[in-house]
């Protein structure tokens, strides 16, 4: 009898444990996931960081909120100006260095009315229509305008801004995943900065609040939350328009030795509009641009490629002038002369006379994914996963909830 009683007790305990485990599993499956989903994850998008005077307009009244809690209701439009360490709101001085713009119908038209002396090419755009809220704060370079938006909303705006919605769907999907990955990488990198990314070619071109094409919405929805990772962290998902040959190693562009940003073959982009190009500029123009950058340059006599990267692009150029010589990185020459004149570092100098004639191939830095190559691969039947694996070798595609959003040195 004692033995039988012990057996019954053991059975009852076993049944109780199984029932408790089943209940726990069911509760877990039915309970919402506590971690933040990709759709709820917020991005801090920098519209500008060098305005001295700007306006914010909405079709309905909205609120301005100061850090201390004071609020102002604005009928439709407000001008915001930096005055020392404080702000002027419609010429009213407030003891605050930042203000939040929110409420109304949530759609705001932001326009830079005056910039600071630090305004650069990355801030060349002067107006945007975006969905709020907005944070406007004084930073060393001027007034920064920061748009807080959901991750997937941001991705849709980048796909619309970077490529044509008429491109093959698999190409749009690859672009969506790359855009999502890039901004998450930058968010980790810039967490101590006022914002994560610029809404321009400085980072990714973002089309503000506007209707999205069905193809764009489908590409974003079909890849929602998917991120290209290396060791479970978002990669630096660099991409550019046209490689016109092998892609470039990031080591030669940004001095970054990343295993997934090594050069790969790209025989897919020969239909790109800037696969071949030709441009010209005068030495007078070059001298002016160099002086604007702080170079002590005399009268330029010659400009020649000096060294090359393994992919055949210009690594350094040698410039002889009346005061000596200057050795420039090819990437710096592009920036100084203008990205709209020298489209890539895959170029040669054909003649030097009244003008410098440059013949080249491709557009952009050529690191990572080639957008026109992505387009052609999709047209040939490759899916977006294959496209991403090709341009970012050694990486893994993971859902958002499995991605580590800290730098490698952080816990």
N, C-alpha and C positions, 0 to 999 in steps of 0.2 A: 504493500500500500504506500509506504513512504516513497518507494521508487516511482510508482505510478504518479503520485502527486508531484514529484519533482519533474517528471516528463511533461505533465500537463502545464506546469508553470513555465518550463522552458519553451514549450510550443506557444503558449500565450505571449510570452515575451518576444519570441521570434515574429509572430503575427503582428504584434504591436509595432515592432521596429520596421517591418516591411510597410505597414500601413502608414507610419509616420514618414517614411522615405518617399512613398508614392505621393502623399499629400504635399510634402516639401517640393517635389519635382513639379507637380501640377501648379502649385502656387508660383513657383519660379517662372514657369512657362506663361502663366496668365498675367503675371505682374509686369508693368512697364519697365524697360531697361532704364536704370538710373543715369548711366553715362550720357553725355550730350551727343545727340545724333548729328549727322553731317548737315541736315537741313536746318538745325538750330544753331549751328556754330557760326559765330559772327566774325566778320572781317572788318578791319579798320582801313578804309580806303582813303589815301591822301589825294585830294584834288589839286592842292597847291600848298606850298609852305613859304611863299615869298610875296604875298599880297600886303600892301600897306593900306588899301582901301577897297572894300568889296560891298556888294549888295546881295541881299537874299530876298526873293520874291515868291509869293505863292498865290494861288487863285482864291484862297480863303484865309481867314485870320489864323494866326499861329502864335506860339509862345516862345519867349526867350527866357531861359532859366539860368541864373547865376549860381556859382558854387555854394554860396551861403544860403541859397534857397529862395531869394527874391525873384519874382516873376514879372515879366512885362508882356502884355498882349499887343501884338502887332496886327494892324488891319490887313495889310497885304505886302508891305515892302519895308525893309530896314537896311540902312547903311551901317557898316561896322568899320571902324578905323582904329588903328593902334596909335596910342599916344603915350610914349614912354613905356612904362610897365603896365598900363591900364588901357581900357577900351573906351571909345566913344560910340554909343548906340544912337543913331539919328542925332548926332552932335551932343547927346547927353553923356556926360562923364560918369562912369561907374567904377567903383573900386574893385575891379576884377580883371584878371588876365585871360579869362576864358568865358565862353558862354555856350549854352546848349540850345539848339533850334529844334523844336518839336511841335507836334500837334497839327491842327488844320487837316487838310486832305492828305498830308504826308509827302506831297511832291513839291520840290523846291527848285527854283531857277537861281543858280549862283553865278555871279559875274564879277570878275576882277576889274575894278575901275582904275587902280593904280598899283604898280608893283614896286618892290624895293630894288636897291642896287644889286642885290644878289640874284635877281630873277635870271634863270638859265633856260636852256633848251628844254629841259625836262618839265618846266613850268610854262611852256609857250602857249598852251591852251588857256583861253581866257574865260570861258563860260561852260556850264554844265547844267543839265536837268537831271535831278536825281531824286530818289525816294529817301526821306529822312529816316532816323534823326541825323542831325549834323552836330559836330563839336567844332567850335572855332576857338583857337587858342593862340596866344602870343608865344612865338619861339624865336630863337636868336636871328633867324633869317627873315622873319616877317610874321604875317598871320598865316597859320596853317588851318586848312579846312578839311575836316575828317568826316567821312561818310561811313556810318556803321550799317552794314548790310549782311544778310544771311549768306553763307558760303555759296550755296547753289544758285542764288540770285546773281552773285558776283560772277560765277563761272559762266552763266548764260550770257552776261554782258560782255565777257571776254571773248567767247566764241563768236559772238556777233561782231565784235570789234576787230578780231584778228584775221578771220577768213570769211569767204563767201558762204552764205547759207545754201547756195546751190551746189556746193561741193558734195562728193559722195558721203553718205551717212557715216560710214566707218571712219572717214577722215575727220568728220566733225566730232565723233566720239573720242578719237585719239587726242584732238585738240582740247576737248573738255577735260579729259583726265590729266593732260599736261598742265592746263591752266589751274586746276584744283590742286595738283601736287606742288606747283611752283609757289602759289600763294601760301600754302601751309608751311613750306620750307622757309619762306621769307618771314612768316609770322613768328616762327621759332627764333629766327635770326634777329628780328627787330622788336622783340617783346619789350625792350627797355626804351624804344623810340616812340614818338607820338603816333605813328601809324605803321601798318605792315607793308603796304605797297603803294606806289604811285599809280594813278589811273592813266598812264601814258606809256610811250615806248621805253621810258626809263625802266619800267617793269613789264606790264602787260596793258595793251590798249583796251580800255573798258568803255563800252557804249553805255551811256547813262540810262535813266528810266525811259523805256520805249517798248512798244510791242515787239515780241520775239517771233521769228519765223518758226513754223511748225517743225522744220527739220532741226533747228537749234534746240527747241524745247525737248524733242525726242532724244537727241544726242545726250543732253544733260540728264534727262530722266533715266535713260537706259544705263548710264554709268554712274548714277548717283552714289556719292560717297567713296568711289573707287580712287585709290591713290597709288602712284608708283613709288615703291620703297626700296631702300637698301638697308639691311639689318633693321627692318621694321620702322625706319624713319623716312619721312618724305625726302625724296632726292631733290637736288637742284635741277629741276626739269627745264633746262634751257632749251630754247628753240629759236630758229630764225627762218627767214623766207626761203632762201635758195642756196644750197651748198655748191652746186655746179662742180661736182667732184667729191672726193671723200670729205666727210665732216671733220671739223677741227678738234684737236685735243684742247680741253679747257686750260691746260697748263700754259699754252702759248697765248692765251687771250686774257685770262684773269689770274694766272699763277696758281691755279687750283688743281691739285693732283687727285682727281676723283676717278675711281675705277670704272664708273658707269658713263663718264664723259670723255672717253677716248674716241679717236676717229674711227668711223666705219665707212664702208663703201656706200655711195648713194647714186646709183645710175638711173634714178627715177624722175629727175626734175628738169629734163631738157626742154619741156614745154613752158617753163616759167618765163614771164615777160622780161626778167633781167638775168636770164641765163648768160647772155652776152651783152656787154654795154661798152660805151665809149664816152669819154668826157674830156674837158680841157679847162685849164685855168692859167692865169698869168702869174709870173713871179711877183709882180706888185701885189696881187691879191694874197699870195702865199706869205709874203713878208708882213703884210698888214695883219693877217690872222695869227701869225707866230708872235708878233709884238703884243697882240691882244691877250695872248696866253702867257706873256711875261718873258718870252725869249729875247735875248739881246742879239738880234740878227742884223747883219749888214745887207749889202746887195747880194742876192742869191745868184750863184753862177750855174750850179748843177744840182740835180736831184736824181739819185739812183737807188734802186733796191740794193741792200747790203747783205742781209742774211735771210734765209727762208726756213719755214717750219717743215717738218716731215711731210705734210700734205701738199707742199709746194706753194703755200701762201707767203706773202712778204712778212717777215718777222721784224726786220729793222730796215730803215732807209737812211742813206747818208746824204746830207745836205751841205754843200760847200758854199760859203758866202765870204764877203770881203773881210769879215772879222774872224774867220776860222771855219770850223765845221760843227755841225749838230747831227747827232745820231738820234733818230726818233723811232719808237715802236710803230709798226704799221698801223696798229689800232689807233694810236695817238694821231698819226697823220690823217686818218679818216675823220676823226673827231674835229681836228683843227681846220682842215679844208672844208669839211661838211659831209655828213652822211648822204646828203642828196647829190653830192658830186662824186665821191669815191664810195661806191656801194658795198665793196668788200675789200679784203686784203689780197684777194686772188687777182692780181693785176700786174701789168708790165708797163713801162714807160716807152712809148714808141718814138717820140721826138721831143726835143727841147729847143724851142726857138722863141718866137714872140709869145707862144703859149706852151705849156706843158701838156702834151697829149697822152692820155692814159687809156689803155684798153684793158678791160677786166671781165670777170665772170662771177656770177652769183650776187647775192644781196644779203647782208647781215654778217654776224660774227661766225656763223657756220658751226657753232657748237651744239651738240644734242640733236634734237629732231629738226629735220628739214620740212617745212610746211608744204612746199610744192612736191617734194618727194613723198610725203604722207598722202597727198592728194592722188598721186599717180599709183602708189601702192594700193590704195583703196579701190581705185578704178580697175586694177588688175585682179582684184578679188581677195586681197589680204584683209583680215579683220583687224580691229583696232588693237587687240592684244598683241598680235604679231608685229604690227607697226611699232608699238611702244617697245617691245622686246628688241627689235632691230636697232632702234636709235639709242636705247638706254640698256646696253647689254649687262647681264648679271643682276638685273633688278627683279622685284616681285610685285605683282599687283595685289593689294590688300584692301579690304573694306575699312572704312573710316574708324570703326570701333576697335580695330586691331593695330592701329598706327600709333607709334610713340611720338607725342608732340612735345618733346624736349630735346635740347641739344645733347650730343653724345657725352658731354661732360657733366650733365645734370642728372639728378636721380629720377 
